[in-house]
Amino acid sequence: MAATTNNNSRWPLALLAVLVIYALAAAVLVMSLPVKDGGRDWFAPLVPGGWMAWSFPTAMFFLTIFTLLALMAVWEYARPGGNPRIGILRFETTRGDRLFISLLGSAFINLAWLGLIGPNLWWALALSVVYAIGVFRYV
């Protein structure tokens, strides 16, 4: 019986496709921003009079979550298995579990930042990235 090999040499193409789609979707969102007083209004509704106030930051947030899920799929394609491991929380977690913990923790970091410091969330974003790296490394 011949040994089967898992040929995952095309994962860079899948990674490139995900990143190109993300860049194109972000560009379309930027181009669809309304222009007010000669400049783009970054917080105006993308669909005036729509049932939900889809602003650029909201659309980019959901686009980024979708892209993270697609990147996790590419990672699984490139290196199947993602063996569960036991980290500092003392229970088994997989890559998907760690992504969920990172997203949930980042949501709480941003909400706490909004409540305690204010609406400038750039430092909260940086803190969330550091938190996510820590979760993927140690949890």
C-alpha angles and dihedrals in degrees: 000000000000119000112247118228125205105230105203098155093121096065094102088061091052090047091050091049092053093048093046092049090050092050093047093048091049090049091050089051092050092048091049093056113116117248116232123181092349096308137083115268101223095189102041118112112271090214109041110218092009123148091252130036098243102186125179094259091050093049092047090050093056092041089053092050090051090048092050090054091048091049090051088054090051090048090052090049092050096045110017122204105032089205113230114250138191113240136170092305088063097231133093117272131180128203091268092050090052091049090052092048089049093050093045093048091046090053090054092045091053094045091049090048091051092049099043106030111015145251099314097102102173093101090045088054090051090048090049091053091050089048092050091050089051092049093050091046103043110018 
